[in-house]
Amino acid sequence: MLNITWEFKLEPTAEQISEIEHILDVCRKVWNFALRERKDWLDSRKSPVNACSIRQEFILPVDTPFPSYHAQAKGLTKAKGDFPSLKTVNAQVLQQVLRKLDGAWESWRLKRSGFPRFKKPNRMRSFVFPQMLKHCITEEGLKLPQLGWVKVRWSREIPDLFQVKQARIVRKASGYFVLLSLQADVDVPATMPHGHPVGIDVGLEYFLSTSDGEQVKRPRFFNELHRKLTLLQRRLKTKQKGSANWLKLQKKIGRVHQRIADTRKDWHFKWAHHLCDGAGMMFVEDLDFRIMAKGILGKYTLDAGLGQFTNQILPWVCFKRDVFYGKVDARGTSQTCPDCGAEVRKDLSTRIHHCHNCGSIKPRDVAAAQVIRTRGQRGIENACGVDAAG
């Protein structure tokens, strides 16, 4: 089974925009109410009986069950009698809001992410139609359960092999988009190691260095528009919060940030395809870029988008181009000689690799990329028991 998600730009009418905003507002209220219900249940069991707060305390019966997804979904059906606005939104859309909250709560419980937050107005930016109508796609637009026919900019044609399973409507600074989840009843085998191997070392001086000697300078997407953002945010300080002019400036700032993100993503895709042109195997370091983003160089790490490139875009492009993608242990890649395997200690200020054992001299990042390539090949040999190409 093959599942992919494609994004398209919507061109809704004024009535459809009003309906989308109404759905987002109702979803936001359902999210906040369900989160408050879970938080109250949690707070009622945190404080000892003899040490209650002087200001306020949540006291619930001892046998009150935890408000799980199924309990809150059942309560949502009963609440439609007291809150008529809930009837104006597709029931499955509201259930998906509760399911998303349940996933965020479970992620916090397992210490994978922070505590779920309450959403202010305009902070709920998407909702999902989990079931689509039959024959919902035409050349002119897309038929959605509650919105009807919506005009779409079809940037690419959807093959007949795929079926549309669900649609997510997303509000961005530049307009409204739809993310279509497509499914095809085909089995795609995993890509086997073959062809020319390439190791990739990512960093901040050079965005990437390959084992073939190619080096790419780190792009500065944020710096190019930093002055424009500074001027807009300086003007924002003089506006009254919540006013019409304040909202206009917020939209302008959001469009600049989206332009930066779109430019970065487009640049990443172009370089991922370039790397896959002459490669059969691609190896990268297994790094946690969230740690790098919290350091003194966090701003430059986030601007380069190292995690987005190595963990999201490059694996997807390798899958489409039938290129084997693998991760290797990152420990000591820059402290090892790629030619003789000797340990060559050097700090970050040393940018040239010079091995006194075999006399190898080359750029530090290129040497690290060659070590990554060698480790990836050895991992394939150990796993398969055969000699890898190269």
C-alpha positions in Angstrom: 0.0 0.0 0.0 1.4 3.3 -1.1 0.4 6.5 0.7 1.5 10.0 -0.3 0.3 13.5 0.5 0.1 16.3 -2.1 -0.5 20.0 -1.5 -2.6 22.3 -3.7 -3.6 25.9 -3.5 -7.3 26.6 -3.0 -9.3 29.5 -4.6 -12.4 29.7 -2.4 -15.2 32.2 -2.7 -16.0 34.7 0.0 -18.8 32.5 1.3 -16.5 29.5 1.5 -13.8 31.5 3.2 -16.4 32.6 5.8 -17.4 28.9 6.3 -13.8 27.8 6.6 -13.1 30.5 9.3 -16.3 29.4 11.2 -15.2 25.8 11.2 -11.7 26.8 12.5 -13.3 28.8 15.3 -15.6 26.0 16.4 -12.7 23.5 16.2 -10.6 25.9 18.4 -13.4 26.0 21.0 -13.7 22.2 21.1 -9.9 21.9 21.5 -9.8 24.3 24.4 -12.8 22.8 26.2 -11.5 19.2 25.8 -8.0 20.3 27.0 -9.5 22.2 30.0 -11.4 19.0 30.9 -8.3 16.9 30.9 -6.3 19.5 32.7 -8.9 19.8 35.5 -8.9 16.0 35.9 -5.1 16.1 36.2 -5.0 19.0 38.6 -7.6 17.4 40.9 -5.2 14.5 41.5 -2.0 16.4 41.9 -2.6 18.0 45.3 -2.6 16.0 48.6 -5.8 16.3 50.7 -4.1 18.1 53.6 -2.2 20.6 51.3 -4.8 22.2 49.0 -4.2 25.6 47.4 -5.5 28.6 49.3 -6.6 30.4 46.2 -8.5 27.6 44.3 -8.4 23.8 43.8 -10.1 21.4 41.4 -12.1 18.8 43.4 -13.6 16.0 41.4 -15.1 12.7 42.7 -12.6 10.0 43.2 -14.3 7.6 40.8 -14.4 10.2 38.0 -12.9 8.4 35.0 -10.2 10.1 32.9 -11.7 12.1 29.9 -10.3 9.9 27.2 -11.0 10.3 23.5 -14.0 8.0 23.5 -15.5 9.7 26.5 -15.1 13.1 25.1 -16.4 12.1 21.7 -19.5 10.7 23.4 -19.8 14.0 25.4 -19.5 16.0 22.2 -22.6 14.3 20.9 -24.6 15.3 24.0 -23.2 18.8 24.0 -24.8 19.6 20.6 -28.1 20.0 22.4 -26.8 22.8 24.6 -24.5 24.4 22.0 -26.2 24.7 18.6 -23.0 25.9 16.9 -21.6 22.4 17.1 -24.3 21.2 14.8 -23.0 23.6 12.0 -19.7 21.7 11.7 -19.2 18.2 10.3 -19.2 15.7 13.2 -16.1 13.9 11.9 -14.1 17.1 11.7 -14.7 17.7 15.5 -13.9 14.1 16.2 -10.6 14.6 14.5 -9.8 17.6 16.7 -10.3 15.4 19.8 -8.2 12.6 18.2 -5.4 15.1 17.6 -5.6 16.3 21.2 -5.4 12.8 22.4 -2.2 12.2 20.3 -0.7 15.4 21.7 -1.6 14.4 25.3 -0.1 10.9 24.8 3.1 12.4 23.3 3.4 14.6 26.4 2.8 11.7 28.8 5.6 9.8 27.1 7.9 12.9 27.4 8.2 13.2 23.7 6.9 16.8 23.5 5.6 19.6 25.7 2.2 20.0 27.4 -0.6 20.8 24.9 -1.4 24.5 24.8 -4.7 26.4 24.6 -5.3 28.0 21.3 -6.0 31.7 21.0 -8.1 33.2 18.2 -6.5 32.6 14.7 -4.2 29.9 16.2 -6.2 26.9 14.9 -5.0 26.7 11.4 -6.2 23.4 10.0 -8.9 20.8 10.1 -9.4 17.4 8.5 -12.2 15.8 6.5 -11.4 12.1 7.2 -13.8 10.8 4.5 -14.1 12.1 1.0 -17.0 11.9 -1.4 -16.9 9.7 -4.5 -15.8 11.4 -7.7 -14.8 14.5 -5.8 -12.1 15.6 -8.2 -12.6 17.4 -11.5 -10.5 19.7 -13.7 -12.1 22.7 -12.2 -12.0 21.9 -8.5 -12.5 19.7 -5.5 -15.8 18.7 -3.8 -15.6 18.8 0.0 -18.2 17.5 2.4 -19.3 20.8 3.9 -17.9 23.4 1.5 -19.1 22.0 -1.8 -17.1 22.6 -5.0 -14.0 24.6 -4.3 -11.7 25.8 -7.1 -8.2 24.4 -7.0 -4.9 25.2 -8.8 -4.0 21.7 -10.0 -0.2 22.1 -10.1 0.1 18.4 -11.2 -2.2 15.7 -12.3 -3.3 13.0 -9.9 -2.8 9.6 -11.5 -5.9 7.3 -11.8 -4.1 4.7 -9.7 -4.6 6.8 -6.5 -7.7 7.3 -4.5 -8.3 10.4 -2.3 -8.8 9.2 1.3 -8.9 12.5 3.2 -8.3 16.2 2.9 -6.8 18.7 5.3 -7.6 22.4 4.9 -4.7 24.6 6.0 -4.8 28.4 6.4 -1.4 30.0 5.7 -0.3 33.6 5.3 -0.6 33.5 1.6 -4.1 31.8 1.5 -5.8 28.5 1.9 -4.3 25.1 0.9 -5.5 21.5 0.8 -3.4 18.5 1.6 -4.8 15.4 -0.1 -3.9 12.0 1.3 -3.7 9.7 -1.7 -3.6 5.9 -1.5 -2.7 3.3 -4.1 -3.2 -0.5 -3.8 0.4 -1.3 -4.9 3.4 -2.8 -3.1 6.6 -0.8 -3.5 9.6 -2.9 -2.5 12.4 -1.3 -0.5 15.3 0.1 -2.4 18.3 -2.3 -2.4 21.9 -1.0 -2.2 23.3 -0.5 -5.6 25.4 1.8 -7.8 27.7 4.6 -6.7 27.8 5.3 -2.9 27.8 8.9 -1.7 28.5 10.1 1.9 27.1 13.5 3.0 28.4 15.5 5.9 26.3 18.6 6.9 27.5 21.6 8.8 27.3 25.4 9.1 30.4 26.5 7.2 29.4 24.3 4.3 25.8 23.2 4.2 26.9 19.8 2.8 30.1 18.2 1.7 30.0 15.0 -0.3 32.5 12.1 -0.4 33.1 13.0 -4.1 34.6 16.4 -3.1 31.6 18.6 -3.8 31.0 21.3 -1.2 28.0 23.7 -1.0 28.1 26.9 1.0 25.4 27.4 3.7 22.5 29.5 2.4 21.3 32.4 4.4 17.6 32.6 3.7 16.7 34.5 6.8 19.5 37.1 6.5 18.3 38.2 3.0 14.9 39.3 4.4 16.0 40.1 7.9 15.9 43.8 7.3 12.4 43.7 5.9 11.2 41.7 9.0 12.9 44.2 11.3 11.1 47.2 9.7 7.7 45.4 9.8 8.1 44.3 13.4 9.2 47.8 14.4 6.1 49.2 12.9 4.0 46.6 14.7 5.1 47.9 18.1 3.3 51.2 17.4 0.0 49.6 16.5 -2.8 48.8 19.0 -2.9 45.1 19.6 -6.0 43.6 18.0 -6.7 46.6 15.7 -7.2 46.4 11.9 -3.8 47.8 11.2 -2.2 45.4 13.7 -3.8 42.5 11.9 -2.7 43.8 8.5 0.9 44.0 9.7 0.7 40.5 11.2 -0.4 39.1 7.8 2.5 40.9 6.1 5.0 39.5 8.6 3.5 36.0 8.1 3.9 36.2 4.3 7.6 37.1 4.7 8.1 34.1 7.0 6.3 31.9 4.5 8.4 33.2 1.7 11.6 32.3 3.6 10.3 28.8 4.4 9.2 28.2 0.8 12.5 29.4 -0.6 14.4 27.1 1.8 12.2 24.1 0.9 12.6 24.6 -2.8 16.4 24.9 -2.5 16.5 21.7 -0.4 14.5 19.8 -3.0 16.7 21.0 -5.9 19.9 19.9 -4.1 18.3 16.6 -3.1 17.6 15.8 -6.7 21.0 16.9 -7.8 22.6 14.5 -5.3 20.5 11.6 -6.5 21.4 12.2 -10.2 24.6 10.2 -10.0 24.2 8.1 -6.9 22.8 4.7 -6.1 23.4 4.8 -2.3 23.2 7.8 0.0 24.5 7.8 3.6 24.2 10.6 6.2 25.0 10.9 9.9 22.4 10.0 12.5 22.2 13.3 14.3 19.7 15.0 16.6 19.5 18.5 15.2 17.2 19.6 18.0 20.3 19.7 20.3 22.2 21.9 17.8 19.2 24.2 17.5 19.4 25.0 21.3 23.0 26.0 21.3 24.7 29.3 20.5 24.5 28.6 16.8 20.8 27.7 17.0 19.7 30.6 14.8 22.0 29.5 11.9 21.1 25.8 12.3 17.4 26.6 12.0 18.0 29.0 9.1 19.9 26.3 7.1 17.1 23.6 7.9 19.6 20.8 8.4 17.0 18.5 10.0 14.4 19.2 7.3 16.9 18.3 4.6 18.4 15.1 6.0 15.4 13.7 7.8 12.5 14.6 5.5 13.3 15.8 2.0 16.4 13.8 1.2 14.8 10.4 2.2 11.7 11.2 0.2 13.6 12.2 -2.9 15.8 9.0 -2.6 12.6 6.9 -2.4 11.2 8.5 -5.5 14.5 8.2 -7.4 15.2 4.6 -6.4 18.3 5.5 -4.4 19.2 3.6 -1.2 19.2 5.9 1.9 20.9 5.0 5.1 22.1 6.5 8.4 25.4 5.8 10.1 26.9 6.4 13.6 28.1 10.0 13.8 30.7 9.4 16.5 34.2 10.3 15.4 33.5 10.9 11.7 35.6 14.0 11.7 38.4 12.5 13.9 39.1 9.5 11.6 41.3 9.3 8.5 39.2 8.1 5.5 42.3 6.5 3.8 44.0 4.6 6.6 41.5 4.6 9.4 43.9 6.2 11.9 42.6 8.6 14.6 43.4 12.2 13.8 42.3 14.5 16.7 41.4 18.1 15.7 39.2 20.9 17.1 36.5 22.9 15.2 39.0 25.6 14.2 41.0 23.1 12.2 39.3 22.9 8.7 42.0 20.8 6.9 42.4 17.1 7.6 46.1 16.2 7.7 46.9 12.6 8.6 50.5 12.1 9.8 50.2 8.3 9.4 49.5 8.2 5.6 50.0 11.8 4.6 46.4 12.4 3.4 45.5 16.1 3.1 42.0 17.2 2.2 39.2 19.4 3.5 37.9 18.3 6.9 34.2 18.0 5.8 35.1 16.0 2.7 37.1 13.6 4.8 34.2 13.2 7.2 31.9 12.5 4.3 34.2 9.8 3.0 34.2 8.2 6.5 30.4 8.3 6.5 30.4 6.6 3.1 32.8 3.8 4.3 30.7 3.2 7.4 27.6 2.9 5.4 29.1 0.4 3.0 30.5 -1.7 5.9 27.0 -1.7 7.5 25.5 -3.0 4.3 28.2 -5.7 4.1 27.6 -6.8 7.7 23.8 -6.9 7.2 23.7 -8.6 3.9 26.8 -10.7 3.9 27.8 -9.5 0.4 30.2 -7.0 -1.0 28.7 -3.6 -1.7 29.5 -1.8 -4.9 32.5 0.6 -4.6 
